[in-house]
Amino acid sequence: MAEPDPLPDPLLDPLQSLFAVIQERQRNPQPESYTCKLLAGGDNRILKKIGEEAVEFVMACKDREQGAIAAEAADVLYHLLVALAHCGTDLDLVYAELAARRREKPKDALK
């Protein structure tokens, strides 16, 4: 049996590393895993959590609580990664989209 691919180094790319863990949970569910419970809940559970976490992030930003902002941002990113995995969308596609947007020149810059 082939060895599983090693997980990406979390210090080099923490989002890719977390995404790899989420995909591993998707392939090999573990009953006690929160990620597996989210994935088993399907669209409704995953998307509801994104909404809840986004509201918590907005409220932390409104209150200018730096620690809470960072924690809620991490929660939003985690739940977005779960949704990407659930939908079969690779994180590399998101990275490619962000890179493409950086290469585009703003329309008003031509004036």
Biopython code that builds the backbone (N, CA, C, O; Angstrom):
import numpy as np
from Bio.PDB.StructureBuilder import StructureBuilder

atoms = [
    (1, "MET", "N", (0.842, -1.175, 0.000)),
    (1, "MET", "CA", (0.000, 0.000, 0.000)),
    (1, "MET", "C", (0.886, 1.237, 0.000)),
    (1, "MET", "O", (1.867, 1.292, 0.743)),
    (2, "ALA", "N", (0.559, 2.227, -0.818)),
    (2, "ALA", "CA", (1.357, 3.431, -0.952)),
    (2, "ALA", "C", (1.206, 4.317, 0.280)),
    (2, "ALA", "O", (0.152, 4.370, 0.914)),
    (3, "GLU", "N", (2.290, 5.006, 0.592)),
    (3, "GLU", "CA", (2.263, 5.956, 1.700)),
    (3, "GLU", "C", (1.422, 7.167, 1.297)),
    (3, "GLU", "O", (1.480, 7.599, 0.146)),
    (4, "PRO", "N", (0.636, 7.724, 2.236)),
    (4, "PRO", "CA", (-0.122, 8.927, 1.906)),
    (4, "PRO", "C", (0.820, 10.102, 1.675)),
    (4, "PRO", "O", (1.918, 10.148, 2.228)),
    (5, "ASP", "N", (0.379, 11.052, 0.849)),
    (5, "ASP", "CA", (1.182, 12.248, 0.612)),
    (5, "ASP", "C", (1.383, 12.986, 1.934)),
    (5, "ASP", "O", (0.455, 13.094, 2.736)),
    (6, "PRO", "N", (2.592, 13.492, 2.160)),
    (6, "PRO", "CA", (2.807, 14.246, 3.396)),
    (6, "PRO", "C", (2.001, 15.547, 3.353)),
    (6, "PRO", "O", (1.756, 16.111, 2.286)),
    (7, "LEU", "N", (1.600, 16.002, 4.524)),
    (7, "LEU", "CA", (0.863, 17.255, 4.602)),
    (7, "LEU", "C", (1.806, 18.411, 4.328)),
    (7, "LEU", "O", (2.988, 18.341, 4.665)),
    (8, "PRO", "N", (1.290, 19.489, 3.712)),
    (8, "PRO", "CA", (2.141, 20.662, 3.484)),
    (8, "PRO", "C", (2.629, 21.240, 4.811)),
    (8, "PRO", "O", (1.979, 21.078, 5.844)),
    (9, "ASP", "N", (3.766, 21.910, 4.773)),
    (9, "ASP", "CA", (4.326, 22.538, 5.964)),
    (9, "ASP", "C", (3.441, 23.710, 6.377)),
    (9, "ASP", "O", (3.290, 24.664, 5.612)),
    (10, "PRO", "N", (2.849, 23.656, 7.583)),
    (10, "PRO", "CA", (1.943, 24.723, 7.999)),
    (10, "PRO", "C", (2.623, 26.073, 8.144)),
    (10, "PRO", "O", (1.953, 27.104, 8.098)),
    (11, "LEU", "N", (3.942, 26.092, 8.319)),
    (11, "LEU", "CA", (4.642, 27.369, 8.413)),
    (11, "LEU", "C", (4.809, 28.020, 7.042)),
    (11, "LEU", "O", (4.881, 29.244, 6.938)),
    (12, "LEU", "N", (4.870, 27.206, 5.996)),
    (12, "LEU", "CA", (5.034, 27.750, 4.645)),
    (12, "LEU", "C", (3.710, 28.214, 4.069)),
    (12, "LEU", "O", (3.645, 29.264, 3.430)),
    (13, "ASP", "N", (2.666, 27.454, 4.286)),
    (13, "ASP", "CA", (1.351, 27.815, 3.771)),
    (13, "ASP", "C", (0.289, 27.240, 4.701)),
    (13, "ASP", "O", (-0.188, 26.125, 4.489)),
    (14, "PRO", "N", (-0.083, 28.001, 5.731)),
    (14, "PRO", "CA", (-1.029, 27.469, 6.707)),
    (14, "PRO", "C", (-2.401, 27.137, 6.124)),
    (14, "PRO", "O", (-3.045, 26.190, 6.573)),
    (15, "LEU", "N", (-2.854, 27.899, 5.136)),
    (15, "LEU", "CA", (-4.160, 27.580, 4.540)),
    (15, "LEU", "C", (-4.103, 26.271, 3.770)),
    (15, "LEU", "O", (-5.008, 25.445, 3.888)),
    (16, "GLN", "N", (-3.055, 26.072, 2.987)),
    (16, "GLN", "CA", (-2.917, 24.831, 2.226)),
    (16, "GLN", "C", (-2.772, 23.646, 3.167)),
    (16, "GLN", "O", (-3.318, 22.573, 2.912)),
    (17, "SER", "N", (-2.042, 23.838, 4.247)),
    (17, "SER", "CA", (-1.869, 22.774, 5.231)),
    (17, "SER", "C", (-3.203, 22.408, 5.878)),
    (17, "SER", "O", (-3.530, 21.228, 5.997)),
    (18, "LEU", "N", (-3.969, 23.405, 6.294)),
    (18, "LEU", "CA", (-5.282, 23.152, 6.891)),
    (18, "LEU", "C", (-6.221, 22.507, 5.878)),
    (18, "LEU", "O", (-6.980, 21.601, 6.221)),
    (19, "PHE", "N", (-6.173, 22.972, 4.629)),
    (19, "PHE", "CA", (-7.023, 22.405, 3.582)),
    (19, "PHE", "C", (-6.695, 20.924, 3.378)),
    (19, "PHE", "O", (-7.594, 20.109, 3.169)),
    (20, "ALA", "N", (-5.410, 20.582, 3.439)),
    (20, "ALA", "CA", (-5.000, 19.182, 3.292)),
    (20, "ALA", "C", (-5.559, 18.330, 4.432)),
    (20, "ALA", "O", (-5.980, 17.195, 4.207)),
    (21, "VAL", "N", (-5.567, 18.863, 5.641)),
    (21, "VAL", "CA", (-6.138, 18.134, 6.777)),
    (21, "VAL", "C", (-7.636, 17.929, 6.567)),
    (21, "VAL", "O", (-8.160, 16.844, 6.818)),
    (22, "ILE", "N", (-8.318, 18.967, 6.110)),
    (22, "ILE", "CA", (-9.762, 18.862, 5.849)),
    (22, "ILE", "C", (-10.032, 17.798, 4.788)),
    (22, "ILE", "O", (-10.939, 16.981, 4.946)),
    (23, "GLN", "N", (-9.254, 17.805, 3.714)),
    (23, "GLN", "CA", (-9.424, 16.793, 2.666)),
    (23, "GLN", "C", (-9.153, 15.392, 3.202)),
    (23, "GLN", "O", (-9.826, 14.437, 2.815)),
    (24, "GLU", "N", (-8.171, 15.268, 4.089)),
    (24, "GLU", "CA", (-7.870, 13.969, 4.693)),
    (24, "GLU", "C", (-9.056, 13.494, 5.535)),
    (24, "GLU", "O", (-9.409, 12.315, 5.498)),
    (25, "ARG", "N", (-9.662, 14.391, 6.281)),
    (25, "ARG", "CA", (-10.852, 14.030, 7.070)),
    (25, "ARG", "C", (-12.002, 13.625, 6.147)),
    (25, "ARG", "O", (-12.798, 12.747, 6.479)),
    (26, "GLN", "N", (-12.077, 14.264, 5.007)),
    (26, "GLN", "CA", (-13.122, 13.939, 4.032)),
    (26, "GLN", "C", (-12.919, 12.520, 3.502)),
    (26, "GLN", "O", (-13.882, 11.769, 3.342)),
    (27, "ARG", "N", (-11.673, 12.156, 3.232)),
    (27, "ARG", "CA", (-11.359, 10.829, 2.717)),
    (27, "ARG", "C", (-11.457, 9.754, 3.793)),
    (27, "ARG", "O", (-11.874, 8.629, 3.520)),
    (28, "ASN", "N", (-11.074, 10.104, 5.002)),
    (28, "ASN", "CA", (-11.021, 9.151, 6.118)),
    (28, "ASN", "C", (-11.756, 9.731, 7.323)),
    (28, "ASN", "O", (-11.126, 10.212, 8.265)),
    (29, "PRO", "N", (-13.081, 9.686, 7.293)),
    (29, "PRO", "CA", (-13.862, 10.293, 8.385)),
    (29, "PRO", "C", (-13.532, 9.671, 9.743)),
    (29, "PRO", "O", (-13.292, 8.470, 9.873)),
    (30, "GLN", "N", (-13.534, 10.536, 10.729)),
    (30, "GLN", "CA", (-13.335, 10.128, 12.116)),
    (30, "GLN", "C", (-14.530, 10.657, 12.910)),
    (30, "GLN", "O", (-14.799, 11.858, 12.879)),
    (31, "PRO", "N", (-15.247, 9.790, 13.615)),
    (31, "PRO", "CA", (-16.495, 10.193, 14.264)),
    (31, "PRO", "C", (-16.359, 11.372, 15.220)),
    (31, "PRO", "O", (-17.294, 12.161, 15.351)),
    (32, "GLU", "N", (-15.217, 11.510, 15.889)),
    (32, "GLU", "CA", (-15.065, 12.584, 16.866)),
    (32, "GLU", "C", (-14.629, 13.914, 16.243)),
    (32, "GLU", "O", (-14.547, 14.921, 16.946)),
    (33, "SER", "N", (-14.352, 13.935, 14.956)),
    (33, "SER", "CA", (-13.822, 15.114, 14.281)),
    (33, "SER", "C", (-14.926, 16.126, 13.971)),
    (33, "SER", "O", (-15.939, 15.787, 13.359)),
    (34, "TYR", "N", (-14.715, 17.382, 14.405)),
    (34, "TYR", "CA", (-15.659, 18.460, 14.097)),
    (34, "TYR", "C", (-15.757, 18.648, 12.589)),
    (34, "TYR", "O", (-16.846, 18.860, 12.056)),
    (35, "THR", "N", (-14.629, 18.571, 11.906)),
    (35, "THR", "CA", (-14.626, 18.714, 10.446)),
    (35, "THR", "C", (-15.512, 17.649, 9.803)),
    (35, "THR", "O", (-16.285, 17.954, 8.895)),
    (36, "CYS", "N", (-15.406, 16.415, 10.261)),
    (36, "CYS", "CA", (-16.222, 15.329, 9.701)),
    (36, "CYS", "C", (-17.702, 15.558, 9.975)),
    (36, "CYS", "O", (-18.545, 15.272, 9.124)),
    (37, "LYS", "N", (-18.020, 16.071, 11.153)),
    (37, "LYS", "CA", (-19.420, 16.371, 11.478)),
    (37, "LYS", "C", (-19.959, 17.469, 10.574)),
    (37, "LYS", "O", (-21.096, 17.394, 10.109)),
    (38, "LEU", "N", (-19.148, 18.486, 10.325)),
    (38, "LEU", "CA", (-19.568, 19.543, 9.390)),
    (38, "LEU", "C", (-19.803, 18.975, 7.995)),
    (38, "LEU", "O", (-20.838, 19.235, 7.381)),
    (39, "LEU", "N", (-18.850, 18.208, 7.499)),
    (39, "LEU", "CA", (-18.967, 17.636, 6.159)),
    (39, "LEU", "C", (-20.183, 16.721, 6.056)),
    (39, "LEU", "O", (-20.876, 16.717, 5.039)),
    (40, "ALA", "N", (-20.442, 15.948, 7.108)),
    (40, "ALA", "CA", (-21.602, 15.052, 7.104)),
    (40, "ALA", "C", (-22.917, 15.839, 7.098)),
    (40, "ALA", "O", (-23.934, 15.354, 6.603)),
    (41, "GLY", "N", (-22.886, 17.049, 7.649)),
    (41, "GLY", "CA", (-24.085, 17.885, 7.688)),
    (41, "GLY", "C", (-24.452, 18.485, 6.341)),
    (41, "GLY", "O", (-25.561, 18.989, 6.161)),
    (42, "GLY", "N", (-23.522, 18.430, 5.393)),
    (42, "GLY", "CA", (-23.793, 18.895, 4.041)),
    (42, "GLY", "C", (-23.905, 20.410, 3.916)),
    (42, "GLY", "O", (-23.502, 21.166, 4.800)),
    (43, "ASP", "N", (-24.462, 20.816, 2.793)),
    (43, "ASP", "CA", (-24.557, 22.241, 2.453)),
    (43, "ASP", "C", (-25.156, 23.074, 3.581)),
    (43, "ASP", "O", (-24.578, 24.083, 3.985)),
    (44, "ASN", "N", (-26.304, 22.658, 4.085)),
    (44, "ASN", "CA", (-26.991, 23.488, 5.074)),
    (44, "ASN", "C", (-26.134, 23.765, 6.297)),
    (44, "ASN", "O", (-26.039, 24.910, 6.738)),
    (45, "ARG", "N", (-25.522, 22.752, 6.840)),
    (45, "ARG", "CA", (-24.718, 22.946, 8.049)),
    (45, "ARG", "C", (-23.471, 23.777, 7.761)),
    (45, "ARG", "O", (-23.135, 24.686, 8.520)),
    (46, "ILE", "N", (-22.796, 23.467, 6.675)),
    (46, "ILE", "CA", (-21.557, 24.176, 6.328)),
    (46, "ILE", "C", (-21.839, 25.646, 6.032)),
    (46, "ILE", "O", (-21.157, 26.530, 6.551)),
    (47, "LEU", "N", (-22.833, 25.901, 5.206)),
    (47, "LEU", "CA", (-23.126, 27.281, 4.811)),
    (47, "LEU", "C", (-23.676, 28.099, 5.975)),
    (47, "LEU", "O", (-23.398, 29.294, 6.078)),
    (48, "LYS", "N", (-24.447, 27.472, 6.841)),
    (48, "LYS", "CA", (-24.944, 28.158, 8.028)),
    (48, "LYS", "C", (-23.772, 28.594, 8.909)),
    (48, "LYS", "O", (-23.767, 29.710, 9.427)),
    (49, "LYS", "N", (-22.781, 27.719, 9.079)),
    (49, "LYS", "CA", (-21.619, 28.056, 9.893)),
    (49, "LYS", "C", (-20.822, 29.205, 9.285)),
    (49, "LYS", "O", (-20.317, 30.054, 10.019)),
    (50, "ILE", "N", (-20.700, 29.247, 7.963)),
    (50, "ILE", "CA", (-19.998, 30.364, 7.324)),
    (50, "ILE", "C", (-20.709, 31.666, 7.655)),
    (50, "ILE", "O", (-20.067, 32.658, 8.000)),
    (51, "GLY", "N", (-22.040, 31.664, 7.549)),
    (51, "GLY", "CA", (-22.811, 32.863, 7.876)),
    (51, "GLY", "C", (-22.619, 33.286, 9.327)),
    (51, "GLY", "O", (-22.396, 34.463, 9.610)),
    (52, "GLU", "N", (-22.705, 32.332, 10.240)),
    (52, "GLU", "CA", (-22.535, 32.640, 11.663)),
    (52, "GLU", "C", (-21.154, 33.211, 11.944)),
    (52, "GLU", "O", (-21.017, 34.206, 12.656)),
    (53, "GLU", "N", (-20.143, 32.583, 11.386)),
    (53, "GLU", "CA", (-18.771, 33.032, 11.638)),
    (53, "GLU", "C", (-18.508, 34.397, 10.998)),
    (53, "GLU", "O", (-17.777, 35.214, 11.558)),
    (54, "ALA", "N", (-19.095, 34.643, 9.839)),
    (54, "ALA", "CA", (-18.921, 35.942, 9.184)),
    (54, "ALA", "C", (-19.520, 37.059, 10.037)),
    (54, "ALA", "O", (-18.927, 38.130, 10.160)),
    (55, "VAL", "N", (-20.681, 36.817, 10.619)),
    (55, "VAL", "CA", (-21.309, 37.812, 11.496)),
    (55, "VAL", "C", (-20.427, 38.065, 12.715)),
    (55, "VAL", "O", (-20.238, 39.215, 13.113)),
    (56, "GLU", "N", (-19.889, 37.007, 13.306)),
    (56, "GLU", "CA", (-19.006, 37.164, 14.468)),
    (56, "GLU", "C", (-17.745, 37.947, 14.102)),
    (56, "GLU", "O", (-17.247, 38.738, 14.903)),
    (57, "PHE", "N", (-17.236, 37.727, 12.899)),
    (57, "PHE", "CA", (-16.066, 38.469, 12.426)),
    (57, "PHE", "C", (-16.398, 39.956, 12.285)),
    (57, "PHE", "O", (-15.634, 40.815, 12.723)),
    (58, "VAL", "N", (-17.526, 40.243, 11.679)),
    (58, "VAL", "CA", (-17.952, 41.635, 11.496)),
    (58, "VAL", "C", (-18.092, 42.331, 12.852)),
    (58, "VAL", "O", (-17.654, 43.470, 13.017)),
    (59, "MET", "N", (-18.696, 41.655, 13.805)),
    (59, "MET", "CA", (-18.890, 42.257, 15.126)),
    (59, "MET", "C", (-17.545, 42.494, 15.826)),
    (59, "MET", "O", (-17.369, 43.514, 16.492)),
    (60, "ALA", "N", (-16.614, 41.577, 15.682)),
    (60, "ALA", "CA", (-15.290, 41.769, 16.275)),
    (60, "ALA", "C", (-14.593, 42.975, 15.637)),
    (60, "ALA", "O", (-13.945, 43.761, 16.328)),
    (61, "CYS", "N", (-14.732, 43.113, 14.318)),
    (61, "CYS", "CA", (-14.149, 44.272, 13.631)),
    (61, "CYS", "C", (-14.791, 45.571, 14.114)),
    (61, "CYS", "O", (-14.101, 46.567, 14.333)),
    (62, "LYS", "N", (-16.090, 45.555, 14.276)),
    (62, "LYS", "CA", (-16.814, 46.734, 14.751)),
    (62, "LYS", "C", (-16.299, 47.159, 16.119)),
    (62, "LYS", "O", (-16.165, 48.351, 16.396)),
    (63, "ASP", "N", (-16.013, 46.187, 16.967)),
    (63, "ASP", "CA", (-15.542, 46.477, 18.323)),
    (63, "ASP", "C", (-14.034, 46.705, 18.400)),
    (63, "ASP", "O", (-13.510, 47.040, 19.463)),
    (64, "ARG", "N", (-13.336, 46.525, 17.279)),
    (64, "ARG", "CA", (-11.884, 46.737, 17.205)),
    (64, "ARG", "C", (-11.120, 45.891, 18.224)),
    (64, "ARG", "O", (-10.131, 46.340, 18.804)),
    (65, "GLU", "N", (-11.594, 44.659, 18.431)),
    (65, "GLU", "CA", (-10.929, 43.742, 19.345)),
    (65, "GLU", "C", (-9.957, 42.885, 18.534)),
    (65, "GLU", "O", (-10.361, 41.927, 17.876)),
    (66, "GLN", "N", (-8.665, 43.244, 18.588)),
    (66, "GLN", "CA", (-7.672, 42.609, 17.732)),
    (66, "GLN", "C", (-7.613, 41.089, 17.887)),
    (66, "GLN", "O", (-7.584, 40.367, 16.890)),
    (67, "GLY", "N", (-7.595, 40.606, 19.109)),
    (67, "GLY", "CA", (-7.554, 39.156, 19.327)),
    (67, "GLY", "C", (-8.802, 38.480, 18.796)),
    (67, "GLY", "O", (-8.720, 37.424, 18.169)),
    (68, "ALA", "N", (-9.956, 39.080, 19.042)),
    (68, "ALA", "CA", (-11.217, 38.516, 18.558)),
    (68, "ALA", "C", (-11.283, 38.571, 17.030)),
    (68, "ALA", "O", (-11.786, 37.647, 16.391)),
    (69, "ILE", "N", (-10.774, 39.657, 16.450)),
    (69, "ILE", "CA", (-10.763, 39.772, 14.979)),
    (69, "ILE", "C", (-9.946, 38.626, 14.387)),
    (69, "ILE", "O", (-10.388, 37.964, 13.448)),
    (70, "ALA", "N", (-8.760, 38.395, 14.935)),
    (70, "ALA", "CA", (-7.907, 37.319, 14.422)),
    (70, "ALA", "C", (-8.576, 35.961, 14.603)),
    (70, "ALA", "O", (-8.548, 35.133, 13.692)),
    (71, "ALA", "N", (-9.177, 35.724, 15.768)),
    (71, "ALA", "CA", (-9.830, 34.437, 16.026)),
    (71, "ALA", "C", (-11.017, 34.218, 15.102)),
    (71, "ALA", "O", (-11.197, 33.126, 14.564)),
    (72, "GLU", "N", (-11.818, 35.242, 14.920)),
    (72, "GLU", "CA", (-12.990, 35.100, 14.052)),
    (72, "GLU", "C", (-12.586, 34.985, 12.583)),
    (72, "GLU", "O", (-13.234, 34.268, 11.821)),
    (73, "ALA", "N", (-11.522, 35.683, 12.178)),
    (73, "ALA", "CA", (-11.017, 35.538, 10.807)),
    (73, "ALA", "C", (-10.565, 34.100, 10.577)),
    (73, "ALA", "O", (-10.828, 33.524, 9.521)),
    (74, "ALA", "N", (-9.887, 33.520, 11.566)),
    (74, "ALA", "CA", (-9.455, 32.130, 11.449)),
    (74, "ALA", "C", (-10.662, 31.201, 11.320)),
    (74, "ALA", "O", (-10.635, 30.257, 10.531)),
    (75, "ASP", "N", (-11.719, 31.464, 12.091)),
    (75, "ASP", "CA", (-12.938, 30.652, 12.000)),
    (75, "ASP", "C", (-13.569, 30.756, 10.611)),
    (75, "ASP", "O", (-13.985, 29.750, 10.037)),
    (76, "VAL", "N", (-13.638, 31.982, 10.072)),
    (76, "VAL", "CA", (-14.215, 32.169, 8.733)),
    (76, "VAL", "C", (-13.386, 31.416, 7.699)),
    (76, "VAL", "O", (-13.936, 30.705, 6.858)),
    (77, "LEU", "N", (-12.066, 31.569, 7.761)),
    (77, "LEU", "CA", (-11.199, 30.886, 6.794)),
    (77, "LEU", "C", (-11.353, 29.373, 6.884)),
    (77, "LEU", "O", (-11.453, 28.695, 5.862)),
    (78, "TYR", "N", (-11.372, 28.842, 8.102)),
    (78, "TYR", "CA", (-11.547, 27.395, 8.280)),
    (78, "TYR", "C", (-12.853, 26.923, 7.642)),
    (78, "TYR", "O", (-12.861, 25.943, 6.896)),
    (79, "HIS", "N", (-13.953, 27.613, 7.931)),
    (79, "HIS", "CA", (-15.247, 27.173, 7.402)),
    (79, "HIS", "C", (-15.330, 27.346, 5.880)),
    (79, "HIS", "O", (-15.997, 26.562, 5.206)),
    (80, "LEU", "N", (-14.656, 28.366, 5.338)),
    (80, "LEU", "CA", (-14.578, 28.497, 3.879)),
    (80, "LEU", "C", (-13.821, 27.317, 3.273)),
    (80, "LEU", "O", (-14.217, 26.796, 2.230)),
    (81, "LEU", "N", (-12.741, 26.897, 3.917)),
    (81, "LEU", "CA", (-11.975, 25.754, 3.423)),
    (81, "LEU", "C", (-12.802, 24.473, 3.470)),
    (81, "LEU", "O", (-12.713, 23.644, 2.564)),
    (82, "VAL", "N", (-13.609, 24.304, 4.521)),
    (82, "VAL", "CA", (-14.496, 23.140, 4.593)),
    (82, "VAL", "C", (-15.479, 23.178, 3.422)),
    (82, "VAL", "O", (-15.722, 22.152, 2.787)),
    (83, "ALA", "N", (-16.042, 24.347, 3.132)),
    (83, "ALA", "CA", (-16.985, 24.479, 2.009)),
    (83, "ALA", "C", (-16.293, 24.175, 0.680)),
    (83, "ALA", "O", (-16.863, 23.500, -0.177)),
    (84, "LEU", "N", (-15.070, 24.668, 0.507)),
    (84, "LEU", "CA", (-14.332, 24.367, -0.725)),
    (84, "LEU", "C", (-14.145, 22.865, -0.893)),
    (84, "LEU", "O", (-14.380, 22.321, -1.972)),
    (85, "ALA", "N", (-13.722, 22.200, 0.171)),
    (85, "ALA", "CA", (-13.529, 20.749, 0.105)),
    (85, "ALA", "C", (-14.846, 20.045, -0.191)),
    (85, "ALA", "O", (-14.900, 19.137, -1.020)),
    (86, "HIS", "N", (-15.896, 20.465, 0.484)),
    (86, "HIS", "CA", (-17.213, 19.852, 0.287)),
    (86, "HIS", "C", (-17.682, 19.989, -1.165)),
    (86, "HIS", "O", (-18.302, 19.080, -1.718)),
    (87, "CYS", "N", (-17.377, 21.127, -1.765)),
    (87, "CYS", "CA", (-17.793, 21.381, -3.154)),
    (87, "CYS", "C", (-16.803, 20.833, -4.180)),
    (87, "CYS", "O", (-17.043, 20.917, -5.384)),
    (88, "GLY", "N", (-15.693, 20.275, -3.703)),
    (88, "GLY", "CA", (-14.703, 19.722, -4.623)),
    (88, "GLY", "C", (-13.900, 20.785, -5.349)),
    (88, "GLY", "O", (-13.392, 20.540, -6.443)),
    (89, "THR", "N", (-13.781, 21.956, -4.756)),
    (89, "THR", "CA", (-13.032, 23.058, -5.355)),
    (89, "THR", "C", (-11.682, 23.151, -4.678)),
    (89, "THR", "O", (-11.609, 23.322, -3.461)),
    (90, "ASP", "N", (-10.618, 23.043, -5.445)),
    (90, "ASP", "CA", (-9.276, 23.049, -4.870)),
    (90, "ASP", "C", (-8.861, 24.463, -4.483)),
    (90, "ASP", "O", (-9.184, 25.427, -5.175)),
    (91, "LEU", "N", (-8.159, 24.571, -3.393)),
    (91, "LEU", "CA", (-7.671, 25.863, -2.920)),
    (91, "LEU", "C", (-6.757, 26.520, -3.951)),
    (91, "LEU", "O", (-6.686, 27.747, -4.018)),
    (92, "ASP", "N", (-6.063, 25.726, -4.747)),
    (92, "ASP", "CA", (-5.200, 26.297, -5.787)),
    (92, "ASP", "C", (-5.993, 27.146, -6.777)),
    (92, "ASP", "O", (-5.455, 28.106, -7.329)),
    (93, "LEU", "N", (-7.254, 26.812, -7.009)),
    (93, "LEU", "CA", (-8.089, 27.635, -7.893)),
    (93, "LEU", "C", (-8.339, 29.010, -7.279)),
    (93, "LEU", "O", (-8.377, 30.014, -7.989)),
    (94, "VAL", "N", (-8.507, 29.050, -5.980)),
    (94, "VAL", "CA", (-8.680, 30.333, -5.288)),
    (94, "VAL", "C", (-7.389, 31.136, -5.382)),
    (94, "VAL", "O", (-7.416, 32.333, -5.668)),
    (95, "TYR", "N", (-6.263, 30.479, -5.140)),
    (95, "TYR", "CA", (-4.973, 31.165, -5.260)),
    (95, "TYR", "C", (-4.769, 31.707, -6.681)),
    (95, "TYR", "O", (-4.288, 32.826, -6.858)),
    (96, "ALA", "N", (-5.132, 30.920, -7.679)),
    (96, "ALA", "CA", (-4.982, 31.358, -9.074)),
    (96, "ALA", "C", (-5.873, 32.568, -9.357)),
    (96, "ALA", "O", (-5.467, 33.496, -10.056)),
    (97, "GLU", "N", (-7.076, 32.549, -8.815)),
    (97, "GLU", "CA", (-7.990, 33.691, -9.003)),
    (97, "GLU", "C", (-7.425, 34.948, -8.349)),
    (97, "GLU", "O", (-7.472, 36.028, -8.937)),
    (98, "LEU", "N", (-6.897, 34.816, -7.153)),
    (98, "LEU", "CA", (-6.296, 35.973, -6.478)),
    (98, "LEU", "C", (-5.098, 36.498, -7.261)),
    (98, "LEU", "O", (-4.928, 37.710, -7.399)),
    (99, "ALA", "N", (-4.268, 35.592, -7.775)),
    (99, "ALA", "CA", (-3.108, 36.009, -8.567)),
    (99, "ALA", "C", (-3.540, 36.728, -9.837)),
    (99, "ALA", "O", (-2.941, 37.732, -10.223)),
    (100, "ALA", "N", (-4.582, 36.210, -10.487)),
    (100, "ALA", "CA", (-5.081, 36.844, -11.712)),
    (100, "ALA", "C", (-5.596, 38.246, -11.417)),
    (100, "ALA", "O", (-5.403, 39.160, -12.218)),
    (101, "ARG", "N", (-6.240, 38.417, -10.293)),
    (101, "ARG", "CA", (-6.756, 39.732, -9.932)),
    (101, "ARG", "C", (-5.628, 40.719, -9.660)),
    (101, "ARG", "O", (-5.777, 41.913, -9.920)),
    (102, "ARG", "N", (-4.526, 40.247, -9.150)),
    (102, "ARG", "CA", (-3.379, 41.135, -8.910)),
    (102, "ARG", "C", (-2.770, 41.608, -10.220)),
    (102, "ARG", "O", (-2.240, 42.716, -10.300)),
    (103, "ARG", "N", (-2.845, 40.771, -11.244)),
    (103, "ARG", "CA", (-2.262, 41.119, -12.543)),
    (103, "ARG", "C", (-3.145, 42.088, -13.323)),
    (103, "ARG", "O", (-2.655, 42.804, -14.196)),
    (104, "GLU", "N", (-4.447, 42.118, -13.015)),
    (104, "GLU", "CA", (-5.361, 43.019, -13.722)),
    (104, "GLU", "C", (-5.116, 44.452, -13.286)),
    (104, "GLU", "O", (-4.868, 44.739, -12.114)),
    (105, "LYS", "N", (-5.194, 45.341, -14.265)),
    (105, "LYS", "CA", (-5.040, 46.767, -13.959)),
    (105, "LYS", "C", (-6.423, 47.345, -13.689)),
    (105, "LYS", "O", (-7.362, 47.065, -14.433)),
    (106, "PRO", "N", (-6.562, 48.146, -12.635)),
    (106, "PRO", "CA", (-7.853, 48.778, -12.381)),
    (106, "PRO", "C", (-8.255, 49.665, -13.561)),
    (106, "PRO", "O", (-7.412, 50.338, -14.154)),
    (107, "LYS", "N", (-9.522, 49.661, -13.890)),
    (107, "LYS", "CA", (-10.022, 50.437, -15.029)),
    (107, "LYS", "C", (-9.765, 51.924, -14.850)),
    (107, "LYS", "O", (-9.416, 52.605, -15.814)),
    (108, "ASP", "N", (-9.929, 52.444, -13.638)),
    (108, "ASP", "CA", (-9.755, 53.874, -13.421)),
    (108, "ASP", "C", (-8.276, 54.282, -13.417)),
    (108, "ASP", "O", (-7.981, 55.477, -13.420)),
    (109, "ALA", "N", (-7.356, 53.343, -13.410)),
    (109, "ALA", "CA", (-5.935, 53.660, -13.478)),
    (109, "ALA", "C", (-5.542, 54.112, -14.882)),
    (109, "ALA", "O", (-4.486, 54.717, -15.068)),
    (110, "LEU", "N", (-6.397, 53.818, -15.878)),
    (110, "LEU", "CA", (-6.103, 54.201, -17.253)),
    (110, "LEU", "C", (-6.465, 55.650, -17.535)),
    (110, "LEU", "O", (-6.089, 56.175, -18.583)),
    (111, "LYS", "N", (-7.176, 56.307, -16.646)),
    (111, "LYS", "CA", (-7.619, 57.691, -16.868)),
    (111, "LYS", "C", (-6.516, 58.673, -16.615)),
    (111, "LYS", "O", (-6.719, 59.879, -16.756)),
]
sb = StructureBuilder()
sb.init_structure("model")
sb.init_model(0)
sb.init_chain("A")
sb.init_seg("    ")
for serial, (resi, resn, name, xyz) in enumerate(atoms, 1):
    if name == "N":
        sb.init_residue(resn, " ", resi, " ")
    sb.init_atom(name, np.array(xyz, "f"), 0.0, 1.0, " ", f" {name:<3s}", serial, name[0])
structure = sb.get_structure()
